[in-house]
Amino acid sequence: MDLQGKRILFFSARAFDIPENIKTALEKQGAEVDYYDERPANTFCVKALIRINRNLLARYIDRYHGRIIDQTARKRYDYVFFVKGESVSRKSLDRLKSLHPDARFVIYHWDSIANNKNALNLLPCFDRVLSFDRSDCERLGMTFLPLFYMPEYASVAVRPPEYKYDLMFVGTMHSDRYRIVEEVRKQIQKAGGKSFLYFFFQSKVLFYKMKMQQKCMRKVTSDQVHFKALTKRQLLELYAESRIVVDIQHPKQTGLTMRCMETLGAKRKLITTNGRIKEYDFYDPDNILVIDRAHPVIPQAFLQSEYKAIPEMVYRKYALENWLRTVFQ
């Protein structure tokens, strides 16, 4: 892959600083990148309505993308690159393709198609379609490509360990996450270990709505959740201070979450409900424990053993720069 001098129009919804990291990594490889947030706004309401049904905001979204298309119409691009494509319309994509007929259109899905109702309508617009979800790839003929870890997590791996926690969980509260994490925490506590848990909700309104709708949430109180996300620096410090990280993927999702890849990058042990992790070349039962969602059991041997180094070639394979090489090959 040679991106030297290539011009890339890049769209991705903001998720921490991941799009900025992708842009920087592309520029380090010689590309010129114009990045735009795919969402017209990042308020809770806009994000929620897009996920429920983007057609509720269709005119607003199309006007937003229309302004971007107008701003970039006279530029020449080698690639038009989307991550996820949850809000852009088929009409806007068709207009982009007509203005940039020589550009190669590439999309990467880092969410399952089941969670992105807009995705299927857009697939024919792209020359290259990739996804982190192996099941979606098998079903729809997409190219399978796992997620990546960013350089900051590799920097955690080389720091001398100063563990404060035996177990760490950080994530939004959905489905059966709270119950599973609590069952794991209790087992860690019984074994004499210390845990750090950080459940996040984007709004108090959503929290109380879920308490009313979901039986498993009835006993959860507002002081057990947080309505402000941790910063990247805080999360990195938690990785540095924790021996084991917990990952509970959404029941509809089979692809590995970003949390799995961050844990790989930081060289920390992982407890996960995603059994498909055994299909990956970095899987080692000494480092990764797959638990049953219904009845999670944490063996003492896993808690007491240290992280086991994996081959450096396998480790580097999942770094951001190698992920980009595959996307733009």
C-alpha positions in Angstrom: 0.0 0.0 0.0 1.3 3.4 -1.0 -0.7 6.4 0.2 1.9 9.0 -0.5 0.2 11.9 -2.1 -3.2 10.2 -2.1 -6.2 12.4 -1.2 -8.8 10.9 1.1 -12.3 12.3 2.0 -13.0 10.7 5.3 -16.4 10.4 7.2 -16.8 9.0 10.6 -19.0 9.7 13.6 -17.0 10.9 16.6 -16.1 8.2 19.1 -13.6 9.4 21.6 -10.6 10.5 19.5 -10.6 7.5 17.2 -11.3 9.4 13.9 -8.6 11.8 14.7 -6.2 8.9 15.3 -7.1 7.4 12.0 -6.6 10.7 10.2 -3.2 11.2 11.8 -2.1 7.7 10.9 -3.1 8.2 7.3 -1.2 11.5 7.2 1.9 9.8 8.6 1.7 7.5 5.6 1.7 10.4 3.2 -2.0 10.9 2.5 -3.9 14.2 2.5 -7.0 13.8 4.5 -10.2 15.9 4.8 -12.2 14.6 7.8 -15.8 15.3 8.5 -18.1 14.0 11.3 -20.7 11.9 9.7 -23.3 13.0 12.1 -24.7 16.6 11.8 -24.5 16.9 15.6 -23.5 14.8 18.6 -26.3 15.6 21.0 -28.0 12.6 22.7 -31.2 13.3 20.8 -29.6 13.4 17.4 -27.6 10.2 18.1 -30.6 8.4 19.4 -32.9 9.4 16.5 -30.3 8.3 14.0 -30.0 4.9 15.6 -33.8 4.5 15.9 -34.6 5.7 12.4 -32.4 8.1 10.4 -35.5 9.0 8.3 -36.8 11.0 11.2 -34.0 13.5 10.6 -33.5 12.9 6.9 -33.8 16.5 5.7 -31.5 17.8 8.4 -28.9 15.1 7.7 -29.1 15.6 3.9 -28.7 19.4 4.2 -25.6 18.8 6.5 -24.0 16.4 4.0 -25.0 18.6 1.1 -22.9 21.4 2.5 -19.9 19.1 2.8 -20.4 17.8 -0.7 -20.5 21.4 -2.0 -17.4 22.4 -0.1 -15.4 19.5 -1.5 -16.9 19.3 -5.0 -13.9 20.9 -6.8 -11.3 18.7 -5.1 -10.0 15.5 -6.5 -10.0 12.5 -4.3 -8.4 9.0 -4.7 -10.6 7.6 -1.9 -13.9 8.4 -0.2 -13.8 6.5 3.1 -16.7 5.9 5.5 -16.6 4.3 8.9 -20.0 2.8 9.7 -22.3 5.0 7.5 -25.1 5.2 9.9 -26.6 8.6 8.8 -25.5 9.3 5.2 -28.3 8.7 2.6 -28.1 6.8 -0.7 -28.9 10.1 -2.5 -25.9 11.9 -0.9 -23.6 9.0 -1.7 -24.8 8.9 -5.3 -24.0 12.6 -5.6 -20.6 12.1 -4.1 -19.9 9.4 -6.7 -21.0 11.5 -9.6 -18.7 14.4 -8.4 -15.7 12.0 -7.8 -16.0 9.3 -10.5 -12.4 8.3 -10.2 -12.4 7.9 -6.4 -12.5 4.4 -4.8 -15.3 4.3 -2.3 -14.5 2.3 0.8 -16.6 1.6 3.9 -15.7 -0.2 7.2 -18.4 -1.3 9.6 -17.4 -1.4 13.2 -20.9 -2.2 14.3 -23.1 -5.2 13.4 -25.5 -4.7 10.5 -28.3 -5.6 12.9 -27.5 -2.4 14.9 -27.2 -0.2 11.8 -30.5 -0.1 9.8 -29.1 2.3 7.2 -26.2 0.0 6.2 -27.8 -2.5 3.8 -29.1 0.3 1.5 -25.6 1.7 1.1 -23.6 -1.4 0.4 -24.0 -1.2 -3.5 -22.4 2.3 -3.5 -19.0 1.1 -2.3 -16.2 -0.6 -4.2 -14.8 -2.2 -1.0 -16.9 -3.1 2.0 -15.3 -4.4 5.2 -16.7 -5.4 8.6 -15.5 -6.4 12.0 -18.4 -8.9 12.2 -17.5 -12.3 10.7 -21.1 -13.4 10.7 -22.1 -10.3 8.6 -19.2 -11.0 6.3 -20.3 -14.6 5.7 -23.9 -13.6 5.1 -23.4 -10.5 3.0 -20.1 -11.2 1.2 -18.1 -8.4 2.9 -14.4 -8.5 3.7 -13.7 -9.5 7.2 -11.3 -7.3 9.1 -11.1 -7.1 13.0 -10.8 -3.8 14.8 -7.5 -2.4 15.9 -5.8 -0.9 18.9 -4.3 2.6 19.0 -0.7 3.5 19.8 -1.6 4.8 23.3 -2.5 1.2 24.4 0.8 -0.2 23.2 2.5 2.4 25.3 0.6 1.0 28.4 2.1 -2.4 27.6 5.7 -1.2 28.0 5.1 0.6 31.3 6.2 -1.2 34.5 3.0 -2.6 36.0 1.6 -0.9 39.1 -1.6 -2.8 39.7 -4.3 -1.3 41.9 -7.2 -3.4 40.6 -7.6 -7.1 39.8 -10.6 -6.4 37.6 -11.7 -3.4 35.5 -14.9 -2.7 33.6 -15.8 0.5 31.8 -18.8 0.7 29.5 -22.3 1.8 28.8 -25.1 -0.2 30.5 -27.2 -2.3 28.1 -28.9 -5.6 27.9 -27.6 -8.0 30.6 -24.3 -6.2 31.2 -24.9 -5.1 34.7 -26.0 -8.5 36.0 -23.0 -10.3 34.4 -20.4 -7.8 35.6 -21.8 -7.9 39.1 -21.7 -11.7 39.2 -18.0 -11.5 38.0 -17.2 -8.8 40.6 -18.6 -10.8 43.5 -16.4 -13.8 42.5 -13.4 -11.5 42.4 -14.3 -10.0 45.8 -14.8 -13.5 47.3 -11.3 -14.4 46.1 -9.8 -11.4 47.8 -9.5 -9.2 44.7 -10.4 -5.6 44.1 -12.5 -4.3 41.2 -13.1 -1.0 39.4 -16.5 -0.7 37.7 -17.7 2.3 35.7 -21.2 2.0 34.1 -22.0 4.9 31.8 -25.3 6.3 30.6 -25.6 9.2 28.1 -28.6 10.7 29.9 -30.6 10.3 33.1 -33.8 10.2 31.0 -32.5 7.0 29.2 -31.4 5.5 32.5 -34.9 5.9 34.1 -36.6 4.7 31.0 -34.5 1.5 31.0 -35.3 1.0 34.7 -39.0 1.0 33.9 -38.7 -1.2 30.9 -36.1 -3.8 31.9 -36.5 -6.1 34.9 -32.7 -6.6 35.3 -32.3 -2.8 35.9 -34.9 -2.4 38.6 -32.5 -2.6 41.5 -29.8 -0.4 39.9 -29.7 3.0 41.6 -28.5 6.3 40.1 -25.4 6.3 42.3 -24.2 3.1 40.6 -24.0 4.7 37.2 -22.3 7.7 35.7 -23.6 10.3 33.3 -20.2 11.6 32.2 -17.8 9.5 30.1 -14.2 8.9 31.3 -11.5 10.8 29.4 -9.0 8.9 27.2 -6.3 9.7 29.8 -8.4 8.3 32.6 -9.1 5.1 30.7 -5.4 4.6 29.8 -4.5 5.0 33.5 -7.1 2.4 34.4 -5.6 0.0 31.9 -2.2 0.6 33.4 -3.5 -0.1 36.9 -5.6 -3.2 36.1 -4.6 -6.9 35.7 -7.8 -8.1 34.0 -10.4 -6.3 31.8 -14.0 -7.4 31.4 -15.8 -7.2 28.0 -19.5 -8.0 27.7 -20.6 -7.6 24.1 -24.2 -6.8 23.0 -26.1 -10.1 22.5 -26.7 -9.3 18.8 -23.1 -8.8 18.1 -20.5 -11.4 17.2 -17.6 -9.2 16.2 -15.0 -8.3 18.8 -15.5 -5.0 20.5 -12.9 -2.2 20.6 -12.4 -3.1 24.3 -11.0 -6.5 23.3 -8.5 -4.8 20.9 -7.5 -2.2 23.5 -6.9 -5.0 26.0 -4.7 -6.8 23.4 -2.8 -3.6 22.8 -2.2 -3.0 26.5 -1.2 -6.6 27.0 -3.8 -7.2 29.8 -5.8 -10.3 30.5 -9.4 -10.4 29.3 -12.7 -11.9 30.5 -15.3 -11.9 27.8 -18.7 -13.3 26.9 -17.8 -13.5 23.2 -17.0 -17.1 22.4 -15.9 -16.2 18.8 -12.7 -14.7 20.2 -11.4 -18.3 20.1 -11.3 -18.0 16.3 -8.6 -15.3 16.4 -4.9 -15.9 16.2 -4.1 -13.9 19.4 -6.4 -16.1 21.5 -4.6 -17.9 24.4 -6.7 -19.5 27.2 -4.0 -18.3 29.7 -4.8 -14.7 28.7 -8.5 -14.8 27.7 -11.3 -16.4 29.6 -14.6 -16.9 27.8 -17.5 -17.0 30.2 -21.2 -18.1 29.9 -23.6 -15.2 29.9 -26.1 -17.1 32.0 -23.7 -18.6 34.5 -20.3 -16.8 34.5 -17.6 -18.8 36.4 -14.1 -17.4 37.1 -11.5 -20.1 37.9 -9.0 -19.3 40.6 -6.2 -20.4 38.3 -7.1 -17.6 35.8 -7.1 -15.0 38.5 -3.7 -16.0 39.9 -1.8 -16.5 36.6 0.2 -13.7 34.9 -0.2 -12.4 31.3 1.5 -14.7 28.8 3.3 -12.9 25.9 2.1 -13.7 22.4 4.2 -13.6 19.2 5.2 -10.1 18.3 4.1 -10.6 14.7 0.6 -11.4 15.8 0.6 -8.5 18.3 1.6 -5.9 15.7 -0.9 -7.3 13.2 -3.8 -5.5 15.1 -2.1 -2.1 15.4 -3.9 0.8 13.7 -1.3 1.3 11.0 -1.7 -2.4 9.9 -5.5 -2.1 9.9 -5.2 0.9 7.5 -2.9 -1.1 5.2 -5.7 -3.7 4.9 -8.5 -1.1 4.4 -6.6 0.6 1.6 -4.8 -2.3 0.0 
